């Protein structure tokens, strides 16, 4: 029987209701603030973007930001929102001052949505505008207007102030991590010379654009000094290092496009063309781009992004009806590279040496790669090795964010997770034995080691992330010494050979409970000794406490709660202050006494102060 469909089924949602029902449409993933792309940081970005646009129009050279665990405040010294339109600009969809291309020709946001989404998704939202000695203030809760003041006299400088507290109904147990906020602020500074940020009373400013950006994110292990050049509405910087993979930072109109887009694809193409043209040799593109660290920033008119969060550029034209982005960037980058190499024989020689080294390494493993791949194609998808899911990562698929691969140790753990998983979106890969330490090894090791080769084929990342089959790659090991060691070895594998997986926020650690505290009437699962003690106190004396020794001890029925909607994942995030090569050398190199001293000293601090030294998900 067909479902009923008449006038009674037609609903009208107020603007704030629609945002609150479908927050992912506006801010992407939600999260608790433990990942740099969680929604609370998108909310903060939307407010700061408006202040950046004011700076771009010559309205103020200073932006002040204050962030606590729960609340964010932003004050700029731009022109201020027109006082008669303050309420409309933050609560009426498709209302704003950015539709006139003459006023905001290369603005970050054009859709009049961002601030409204912040308003609707905040339990408290306060906006204050100052213009020419007059001030208007309005306060909202979850998008509903609580009060709107009339213009009053003030001695404050022109500009806009916004304070918001994300709604815990939308973002359970959230808190702002200062490290993630700081990274975003630095990017704003790199892209806006002359702009000063003051964040929690600390001053941020950069004068050398993308050169400063790359210097912050890479260590001294580069093959030659960073090459940087700029033109009208475009800036590029790059160098080659010693690491595997390609590493890029891309921006459009000041927006960090973490998923790249047409401008990044053109930069990569222009890089190859420039090197080929200069040396008059048809190098393989993968050899030219291997180990490159680069950044590109462009400004275009009316950019089209693939989502409201603006992570990927979809525009093909510099302006409506104007030149093609691909041709503009490829021609510019290739010519500038050719000129730069002619000007610097030192850079020319070092770049050529790096490219030819990559070429030799690729040819050396060609034979073993072919043999290993033939066996891996069959074995990787064997049901005893990989229990696959039905829905995979697909940039055009609306369920792509849910596609997950759990990497487990042993058959018992993989068996429990397999029985409890959602077979539509969750796959399980079972490791056999303890992985090898990859630190300092070449890519040849991946093909010589059956486990690593099968894993790279299951993920489909042999030639980069373009074919990645799962959006979330989750390391699920026991919470004991052996489990922690396996976790560390797997992190080393990904960081050594596939660092882009980490840098693009695809790698996570699964949190599983350490204890079960239960009575006849209730069971609670605890992730720390503190949670265990609290649960035991609240449930009373007659409690049974179980310490889980491994994932295999947790029944499939229990596992459903740990890998379902309330799954706890710690993102693996690298701090710019700890580049990959330096991080691996410290934790996996031959400096055992130094690590031992570090552990002893920090254990002492933790015991004395009663607080952990490192925080998961914040670059630790």
C-alpha positions as CSV (number, residue, x, y, z in Angstrom):
1,X,0.0,0.0,0.0
2,X,1.4,3.4,-1.0
3,X,2.2,5.8,1.8
4,X,-0.3,8.7,2.3
5,X,0.7,11.9,0.4
6,X,-1.6,14.9,0.5
7,X,-1.7,18.5,1.8
8,X,-1.2,17.4,5.4
9,X,2.2,15.9,4.5
10,X,3.5,19.2,3.1
11,X,5.6,21.0,5.8
12,X,7.0,24.5,6.0
13,X,10.1,24.9,8.1
14,X,11.4,28.2,9.4
15,X,15.0,29.0,8.3
16,X,16.5,28.0,11.7
17,X,14.5,24.8,11.8
18,X,15.8,23.7,8.5
19,X,19.4,24.4,9.5
20,X,19.0,22.6,12.8
21,X,17.4,19.5,11.1
22,X,20.1,19.3,8.4
23,X,23.2,20.9,9.9
24,X,25.5,18.7,7.8
25,X,24.3,20.6,4.7
26,X,25.7,23.8,6.1
27,X,28.7,22.9,8.2
28,X,29.7,19.4,7.2
29,X,30.4,17.0,10.0
30,X,29.4,17.8,13.6
31,X,31.9,16.3,16.1
32,X,32.9,17.4,19.6
33,X,35.9,19.6,18.6
34,X,38.4,16.8,18.6
35,X,39.0,17.0,14.8
36,X,40.1,20.2,13.0
37,X,37.2,19.9,10.5
38,X,34.5,19.5,13.2
39,X,31.5,21.8,12.9
40,X,32.3,24.2,15.8
41,X,35.4,25.3,13.9
42,X,33.3,25.9,10.8
43,X,31.0,28.1,12.8
44,X,34.0,30.1,14.0
45,X,35.4,30.3,10.4
46,X,32.1,31.7,9.1
47,X,32.3,34.6,11.6
48,X,35.9,35.3,11.0
49,X,35.4,35.2,7.2
50,X,33.1,38.2,7.4
51,X,35.8,40.1,9.3
52,X,38.4,39.1,6.6
53,X,36.1,40.4,3.9
54,X,36.0,43.7,5.7
55,X,39.8,43.8,5.9
56,X,39.9,43.1,2.1
57,X,37.7,46.1,1.6
58,X,40.0,48.3,3.6
59,X,37.9,48.2,6.7
60,X,40.2,47.5,9.6
61,X,43.6,45.8,10.0
62,X,43.0,44.1,13.3
63,X,40.8,41.2,14.3
64,X,40.4,40.1,17.9
65,X,39.4,36.5,18.8
66,X,38.7,35.1,22.2
67,X,38.1,31.3,22.6
68,X,37.3,29.4,25.8
69,X,36.3,25.7,26.0
70,X,32.6,26.6,25.2
71,X,32.4,30.1,23.8
72,X,33.9,32.1,20.9
73,X,34.1,35.9,20.5
74,X,35.2,37.8,17.4
75,X,35.6,41.6,17.1
76,X,36.7,43.3,14.0
77,X,37.2,47.0,13.2
78,X,35.6,47.1,9.8
79,X,32.7,49.3,8.8
80,X,30.1,47.5,10.9
81,X,26.8,46.0,9.8
82,X,24.4,48.8,8.7
83,X,22.5,49.4,12.0
84,X,19.0,49.0,10.5
85,X,19.9,45.6,9.1
86,X,21.7,43.9,12.0
87,X,18.9,41.5,12.8
88,X,18.1,40.6,9.1
89,X,21.8,40.0,8.3
90,X,22.1,37.3,10.9
91,X,18.7,35.7,10.7
92,X,17.2,36.2,7.3
93,X,18.3,33.6,4.7
94,X,19.9,35.0,1.5
95,X,20.3,38.4,3.0
96,X,23.7,40.1,3.0
97,X,26.0,42.6,1.4
98,X,28.0,40.3,-0.8
99,X,25.8,39.9,-3.8
100,X,27.1,43.1,-5.5
101,X,30.3,41.9,-7.2
102,X,31.7,45.4,-7.2
103,X,31.6,45.6,-3.5
104,X,32.8,42.0,-2.7
105,X,34.2,40.9,-6.1
106,X,36.5,38.2,-4.7
107,X,34.8,37.5,-1.4
108,X,35.0,34.2,0.6
109,X,31.3,33.7,0.9
110,X,28.5,34.8,-1.4
111,X,25.5,32.8,-0.3
112,X,24.3,34.8,2.7
113,X,24.1,31.6,4.8
114,X,27.2,31.3,7.0
115,X,26.3,33.7,9.9
116,X,22.7,32.4,9.9
117,X,24.0,28.9,10.3
118,X,26.1,30.0,13.3
119,X,23.0,31.7,14.8
120,X,20.7,28.7,14.3
121,X,23.2,26.2,15.7
122,X,24.1,28.2,18.8
123,X,22.4,28.1,22.2
124,X,23.4,31.8,22.5
125,X,24.3,34.2,19.7
126,X,25.0,37.9,20.3
127,X,25.8,40.4,17.6
128,X,26.8,44.0,18.1
129,X,27.5,46.6,15.3
130,X,29.1,50.0,15.8
131,X,28.9,52.7,13.1
132,X,29.8,56.3,13.5
133,X,29.2,56.6,17.3
134,X,26.0,54.5,17.3
135,X,25.6,50.9,18.4
136,X,22.9,48.2,17.9
137,X,22.9,44.9,19.7
138,X,20.7,41.7,19.2
139,X,20.6,38.4,21.0
140,X,19.3,35.0,19.8
141,X,18.9,31.5,21.0
142,X,18.9,28.7,18.5
143,X,18.0,31.2,15.8
144,X,15.1,32.7,17.7
145,X,15.3,36.4,18.4
146,X,15.3,37.2,22.2
147,X,15.9,40.9,22.1
148,X,16.8,43.6,19.6
149,X,18.1,46.9,20.9
150,X,17.7,50.3,19.4
151,X,20.6,52.4,18.3
152,X,22.4,53.9,21.3
153,X,25.4,56.3,21.5
154,X,28.8,54.8,22.1
155,X,32.5,55.8,22.0
156,X,33.6,52.4,20.6
157,X,35.4,52.2,17.3
158,X,33.4,51.0,14.2
159,X,33.2,47.3,13.6
160,X,31.3,44.2,14.5
161,X,31.3,41.9,17.5
162,X,29.9,38.4,17.6
163,X,29.8,36.0,20.6
164,X,28.3,32.5,20.2
165,X,28.1,29.3,22.2
166,X,27.5,26.2,20.1
167,X,24.4,24.3,21.0
168,X,25.3,21.1,22.9
169,X,22.1,19.5,21.5
170,X,23.9,19.6,18.1
171,X,27.5,19.2,19.3
172,X,27.4,16.9,22.4
173,X,30.3,17.2,24.8
174,X,32.1,19.7,22.6
175,X,35.0,22.0,23.5
176,X,37.2,24.3,21.4
177,X,40.8,23.1,21.1
178,X,43.1,26.1,20.9
179,X,45.6,24.4,18.7
180,X,43.0,24.0,15.9
181,X,41.9,27.6,16.3
182,X,45.5,28.8,16.1
183,X,46.2,26.8,12.9
184,X,43.2,28.6,11.2
185,X,44.4,32.0,12.4
186,X,47.9,31.4,11.0
187,X,46.4,30.6,7.6
188,X,44.4,33.8,7.6
189,X,47.6,35.7,8.4
190,X,49.7,34.0,5.7
191,X,47.0,35.0,3.1
192,X,46.4,38.5,4.3
193,X,49.6,40.5,4.6
194,X,49.1,43.5,6.8
195,X,46.4,41.9,8.9
196,X,47.0,41.4,12.6
197,X,45.1,38.8,14.7
198,X,45.0,38.9,18.5
199,X,43.8,35.5,19.8
200,X,43.5,35.1,23.6
201,X,45.8,38.1,24.0
202,X,48.5,36.5,21.7
203,X,49.5,38.4,18.6
204,X,49.7,36.8,15.1
205,X,51.0,38.4,11.9
206,X,52.9,37.2,8.8
207,X,54.6,39.3,6.2
208,X,55.9,36.7,3.7
209,X,52.7,34.9,2.6
210,X,53.0,31.3,1.5
211,X,56.7,31.3,2.2
212,X,55.9,31.7,5.9
213,X,53.2,29.1,5.6
214,X,55.6,26.4,4.2
215,X,58.3,27.3,6.7
216,X,55.9,26.7,9.5
217,X,54.9,23.3,8.2
218,X,58.2,21.8,7.1
219,X,61.5,21.2,8.9
220,X,65.0,21.6,7.6
221,X,65.0,18.4,5.5
222,X,64.3,20.1,2.2
223,X,66.3,19.7,-1.0
224,X,66.5,23.4,-1.9
225,X,65.2,26.8,-0.6
226,X,61.5,27.3,-1.1
227,X,60.6,28.7,-4.5
228,X,58.0,31.4,-4.4
229,X,56.4,33.6,-7.0
230,X,53.2,35.6,-7.4
231,X,51.2,37.5,-9.9
232,X,47.8,39.2,-10.1
233,X,45.4,37.2,-8.0
234,X,47.8,34.2,-7.6
235,X,50.7,33.2,-5.3
236,X,52.6,29.9,-5.4
237,X,55.4,28.4,-3.3
238,X,57.0,24.9,-3.3
239,X,60.0,22.8,-2.6
240,X,61.0,19.1,-2.5
241,X,61.7,17.1,0.7
242,X,62.6,13.6,1.5
243,X,59.2,12.2,2.6
244,X,56.9,10.1,0.5
245,X,53.8,11.5,-1.0
246,X,52.7,14.9,-2.2
247,X,51.8,17.7,0.3
248,X,49.7,20.7,-0.7
249,X,48.0,23.7,0.9
250,X,45.5,25.3,-1.4
251,X,43.3,28.5,-0.9
252,X,40.7,30.3,-2.8
253,X,39.9,33.9,-1.8
254,X,41.5,33.2,1.5
255,X,39.4,30.0,2.1
256,X,41.5,26.9,2.9
257,X,40.3,24.3,0.4
258,X,41.3,21.2,2.2
259,X,40.0,18.9,-0.5
260,X,41.7,20.9,-3.3
261,X,39.7,21.4,-6.5
262,X,40.3,22.8,-10.0
263,X,43.0,25.3,-8.9
264,X,45.1,22.6,-7.1
265,X,44.8,20.2,-10.1
266,X,46.1,23.0,-12.4
267,X,49.0,23.8,-10.0
268,X,50.1,20.1,-10.1
269,X,49.8,20.0,-13.8
270,X,51.7,23.3,-14.2
271,X,54.5,22.0,-11.9
272,X,55.1,19.0,-14.1
273,X,54.9,21.1,-17.3
274,X,57.4,23.6,-16.0
275,X,60.0,21.0,-15.0
276,X,59.5,19.1,-18.3
277,X,59.8,22.3,-20.4
278,X,62.9,23.5,-18.5
279,X,64.9,20.2,-18.7
280,X,63.4,19.3,-22.1
281,X,62.7,15.8,-20.8
282,X,59.5,13.9,-20.6
283,X,59.7,13.0,-16.9
284,X,56.9,10.9,-15.5
285,X,54.5,13.2,-13.6
286,X,54.7,11.0,-10.4
287,X,58.5,11.5,-10.4
288,X,58.2,15.3,-10.6
289,X,55.7,15.5,-7.9
290,X,57.1,12.9,-5.5
291,X,58.0,14.5,-2.2
292,X,56.8,17.9,-3.2
293,X,55.6,20.3,-0.6
294,X,53.6,23.2,-2.2
295,X,51.0,25.9,-1.7
296,X,48.8,27.9,-4.0
297,X,46.5,30.8,-3.3
298,X,44.2,32.3,-5.9
299,X,41.5,34.9,-6.0
300,X,38.7,34.5,-8.4
301,X,35.3,36.2,-8.9
302,X,32.2,34.4,-7.7
303,X,33.9,31.1,-6.8
304,X,31.7,27.9,-6.9
305,X,32.4,25.4,-4.2
306,X,31.2,21.9,-4.0
307,X,29.5,22.4,-0.6
308,X,28.6,25.2,1.8
309,X,31.8,24.4,3.8
310,X,33.8,25.4,0.8
311,X,36.4,22.7,1.1
312,X,36.7,22.0,-2.7
313,X,36.7,24.4,-5.6
314,X,34.4,23.5,-8.5
315,X,34.8,26.6,-10.6
316,X,36.3,26.2,-14.1
317,X,36.4,29.9,-14.9
318,X,38.3,32.8,-13.3
319,X,35.2,34.9,-13.6
320,X,31.8,34.2,-15.2
321,X,32.5,34.0,-18.9
322,X,36.2,34.7,-18.3
323,X,39.4,32.7,-18.8
324,X,39.6,29.1,-17.8
325,X,41.2,28.4,-14.4
326,X,43.2,25.5,-15.7
327,X,44.8,27.4,-18.6
328,X,45.5,30.5,-16.4
329,X,47.3,28.6,-13.7
330,X,49.1,26.0,-15.8
331,X,50.6,28.7,-18.1
332,X,51.5,30.9,-15.1
333,X,53.1,28.2,-13.0
334,X,55.0,26.5,-15.8
335,X,56.5,29.7,-17.0
336,X,57.5,30.9,-13.5
337,X,59.1,27.6,-12.7
338,X,61.2,27.7,-15.9
339,X,62.3,31.2,-15.1
340,X,63.1,30.4,-11.5
341,X,65.3,27.4,-12.4
342,X,67.2,29.6,-15.0
343,X,67.8,32.2,-12.2
344,X,69.1,29.6,-9.7
345,X,71.5,26.9,-10.8
346,X,71.6,25.6,-7.2
347,X,67.9,25.0,-7.1
348,X,67.9,23.7,-10.7
349,X,70.5,21.0,-9.8
350,X,68.8,20.0,-6.5
351,X,65.4,19.7,-8.1
352,X,66.7,17.6,-11.0
353,X,68.5,15.3,-8.5
354,X,65.3,14.8,-6.5
355,X,63.2,14.0,-9.6
356,X,65.8,11.5,-11.0
357,X,66.1,9.8,-7.6
358,X,62.3,9.3,-7.6
359,X,62.6,7.9,-11.1
360,X,65.3,5.4,-10.1
361,X,63.3,4.3,-7.0
362,X,60.2,3.8,-9.1
363,X,62.0,1.7,-11.7
364,X,63.8,-0.4,-9.0
365,X,60.5,-1.6,-7.5
366,X,58.7,-2.0,-10.8
367,X,59.4,-5.8,-11.0
368,X,58.5,-6.6,-7.4
369,X,55.5,-4.3,-7.5
370,X,54.0,-6.2,-10.5
371,X,54.5,-9.6,-8.8
372,X,53.1,-8.4,-5.4
373,X,50.1,-6.7,-7.0
374,X,49.0,-9.9,-8.8
375,X,48.8,-11.9,-5.6
376,X,47.4,-9.0,-3.6
377,X,44.4,-8.3,-5.9
378,X,43.0,-11.7,-5.0
379,X,44.1,-12.0,-1.4
380,X,43.2,-8.5,-0.2
381,X,39.5,-9.1,-0.8
382,X,39.5,-12.6,0.7
383,X,36.8,-12.8,3.3
384,X,39.2,-13.9,6.0
385,X,41.3,-10.8,5.4
386,X,38.9,-8.1,4.5
387,X,35.2,-8.1,5.3
388,X,34.1,-5.4,2.9
389,X,31.2,-3.0,3.1
390,X,28.7,-2.1,0.4
391,X,29.1,1.6,0.3
392,X,32.5,3.1,-0.3
393,X,34.1,6.5,-0.3
394,X,32.9,8.4,-3.4
395,X,33.2,12.2,-3.7
396,X,29.8,12.3,-5.4
397,X,28.0,10.0,-2.9
398,X,26.0,11.6,-0.2
399,X,27.0,8.8,2.3
400,X,30.7,9.0,1.7
401,X,31.5,10.4,5.2
402,X,30.2,7.2,6.8
403,X,32.4,4.8,4.8
404,X,34.9,3.3,7.4
405,X,37.6,0.6,7.5
406,X,38.5,-0.8,10.9
407,X,42.1,-2.2,11.1
408,X,42.1,-4.9,13.8
409,X,44.6,-7.2,15.3
410,X,43.8,-10.9,15.3
411,X,40.7,-13.0,14.4
412,X,38.8,-12.7,17.7
413,X,38.8,-8.9,17.6
414,X,37.9,-8.7,14.0
415,X,35.2,-11.3,14.5
416,X,33.5,-9.3,17.2
417,X,33.6,-6.1,15.2
418,X,32.5,-7.9,12.1
419,X,29.4,-9.2,13.8
420,X,28.5,-5.8,15.3
421,X,29.3,-3.6,12.3
422,X,27.0,-2.0,9.8
423,X,27.8,-4.0,6.7
424,X,26.6,-1.1,4.5
425,X,29.3,1.3,5.5
426,X,31.8,-0.4,7.8
427,X,34.5,-2.8,6.6
428,X,37.0,-4.8,8.7
429,X,40.7,-5.6,7.8
430,X,42.3,-8.2,10.0
431,X,46.1,-7.9,10.7
432,X,48.1,-11.1,11.2
433,X,50.9,-10.8,13.7
434,X,52.7,-7.6,14.7
435,X,53.6,-5.2,11.8
436,X,57.2,-4.4,11.1
437,X,58.7,-1.0,11.9
438,X,58.8,1.0,8.7
439,X,60.8,3.9,9.9
440,X,63.6,4.8,7.5
441,X,62.6,2.1,5.0
442,X,61.8,2.6,1.3
443,X,58.6,1.9,-0.6
444,X,60.0,-1.4,-1.6
445,X,59.2,-2.7,1.9
446,X,55.4,-2.2,1.3
447,X,55.6,-4.7,-1.6
448,X,57.8,-7.2,0.2
449,X,55.6,-7.3,3.3
450,X,52.4,-9.2,2.6
451,X,50.3,-7.5,5.3
452,X,51.3,-4.0,4.2
453,X,50.7,-4.8,0.5
454,X,47.3,-6.2,1.2
455,X,46.3,-3.2,3.3
456,X,47.4,-0.7,0.6
457,X,45.3,-2.6,-1.9
458,X,42.3,-2.8,0.4
459,X,42.5,1.0,0.8
460,X,43.4,1.5,-2.9
461,X,46.0,4.1,-2.1
462,X,49.0,2.6,-4.0
463,X,49.2,5.6,-6.3
464,X,47.7,8.3,-4.0
465,X,44.4,9.1,-2.4
466,X,42.4,9.6,-5.6
467,X,41.0,6.1,-5.4
468,X,40.7,5.9,-1.6
469,X,37.8,3.4,-0.8
470,X,37.0,4.5,2.8
471,X,36.7,8.0,4.1
472,X,37.6,6.9,7.7
473,X,40.5,4.6,8.3
474,X,40.3,3.5,12.0
475,X,43.1,1.7,13.9
476,X,41.3,-0.6,16.4
477,X,43.8,-2.3,18.8
478,X,43.7,-3.6,22.3
479,X,44.2,-1.1,25.1
480,X,47.3,-2.9,26.5
481,X,51.0,-2.7,25.8
482,X,50.9,-4.9,22.8
483,X,47.9,-3.1,21.4
484,X,49.6,0.3,21.8
485,X,52.7,-1.0,20.1
486,X,50.8,-2.3,17.1
487,X,49.0,1.1,17.0
488,X,52.3,2.9,17.0
489,X,53.7,0.6,14.2
490,X,50.6,1.2,12.1
491,X,50.9,5.0,12.6
492,X,54.5,4.7,11.4
493,X,53.4,2.8,8.3
494,X,50.9,5.5,7.3
495,X,53.2,8.4,8.2
496,X,56.2,6.9,6.4
497,X,54.5,5.9,3.1
498,X,51.1,7.5,3.0
499,X,51.3,10.8,5.0
500,X,48.5,12.3,2.9
501,X,46.0,10.0,4.6
502,X,46.9,11.7,7.9
503,X,47.2,15.2,6.5
504,X,43.7,14.9,4.9
505,X,42.1,13.8,8.2
506,X,41.3,10.2,7.2
507,X,43.1,8.4,10.0
508,X,41.6,7.7,13.4
509,X,42.1,5.7,16.6
510,X,39.1,3.8,18.0
511,X,38.4,4.4,21.6
512,X,37.0,1.2,23.3
513,X,36.0,0.9,26.9
514,X,38.5,-0.3,29.5
515,X,35.9,-1.2,32.1
516,X,32.3,-2.4,32.5
517,X,30.6,-1.5,35.7
518,X,27.3,-3.2,36.2
519,X,24.6,-4.2,38.6
520,X,21.6,-6.4,37.9
521,X,19.7,-3.4,36.6
522,X,22.3,-1.4,34.7
523,X,25.6,-1.6,32.8
524,X,28.0,1.3,32.2
525,X,31.1,1.2,30.0
526,X,34.0,3.4,31.1
527,X,37.0,4.6,29.1
528,X,39.2,5.6,32.1
529,X,39.8,4.8,35.7
530,X,38.1,8.0,36.7
531,X,34.9,7.1,34.8
532,X,35.1,3.6,36.4
533,X,35.3,5.0,39.9
534,X,32.5,7.5,39.2
535,X,30.2,4.8,37.8
536,X,30.9,2.5,40.8
537,X,30.1,5.3,43.2
538,X,26.8,6.2,41.5
539,X,25.6,2.6,41.0
540,X,26.3,1.7,44.7
541,X,28.2,-1.0,46.4
542,X,27.0,-4.2,44.8
543,X,28.7,-3.7,41.5
544,X,30.6,-6.0,39.2
545,X,33.7,-4.4,37.6
546,X,35.2,-6.1,34.5
547,X,38.5,-5.0,33.0
548,X,38.5,-5.7,29.3
549,X,41.9,-7.2,28.4
550,X,41.3,-7.1,24.6
551,X,38.7,-6.3,22.0
552,X,38.1,-10.0,21.5
553,X,36.6,-10.1,25.1
554,X,33.9,-7.6,24.1
555,X,30.8,-9.4,22.8
556,X,29.3,-8.3,19.4
557,X,26.2,-7.1,21.2
558,X,28.3,-4.8,23.4
559,X,30.4,-3.7,20.4
560,X,27.3,-2.3,18.6
561,X,27.3,0.6,21.1
562,X,31.0,1.4,20.5
563,X,31.0,1.5,16.7
564,X,27.6,2.9,16.2
565,X,26.3,6.5,16.2
566,X,28.1,7.3,19.5
567,X,31.4,5.8,18.3
568,X,34.4,7.6,19.9
569,X,37.2,8.3,17.4
570,X,40.4,10.2,18.1
571,X,41.7,11.8,14.9
572,X,45.4,11.5,14.2
573,X,46.6,15.1,13.8
574,X,50.1,16.3,13.4
575,X,51.1,19.6,14.8
576,X,53.0,22.0,12.4
577,X,55.6,22.2,15.2
578,X,56.3,18.4,14.8
579,X,56.8,17.6,11.0
580,X,56.5,14.0,10.0
581,X,60.1,13.3,9.5
582,X,61.1,14.7,12.9
583,X,58.2,13.0,14.6
584,X,59.1,9.6,13.2
585,X,62.8,10.0,14.0
586,X,62.1,10.9,17.6
587,X,59.5,8.1,18.3
588,X,60.8,5.3,16.1
589,X,64.5,6.1,15.6
590,X,67.6,4.9,17.5
591,X,67.4,7.5,20.3
592,X,66.1,5.1,23.1
593,X,67.8,7.0,26.0
594,X,66.2,10.3,24.9
595,X,62.7,8.7,24.7
596,X,63.2,7.0,28.1
597,X,64.1,10.3,29.7
598,X,61.0,11.9,28.1
599,X,58.7,9.2,29.4
600,X,60.1,9.3,32.9
601,X,59.9,13.1,33.1
602,X,56.4,13.3,31.8
603,X,55.1,10.5,33.9
604,X,56.5,12.4,36.9
605,X,54.7,15.6,35.7
606,X,51.4,13.7,35.2
607,X,51.5,12.2,38.7
608,X,52.4,15.5,40.3
609,X,49.9,17.6,38.5
610,X,47.2,15.0,38.0
611,X,46.7,15.9,34.3
612,X,47.7,14.3,31.1
613,X,50.7,15.8,29.3
614,X,49.4,15.2,25.7
615,X,45.9,15.6,24.4
616,X,44.6,13.3,21.7
617,X,43.5,15.0,18.6
618,X,45.4,18.2,19.1
619,X,48.6,17.4,17.3
620,X,50.0,15.2,20.1
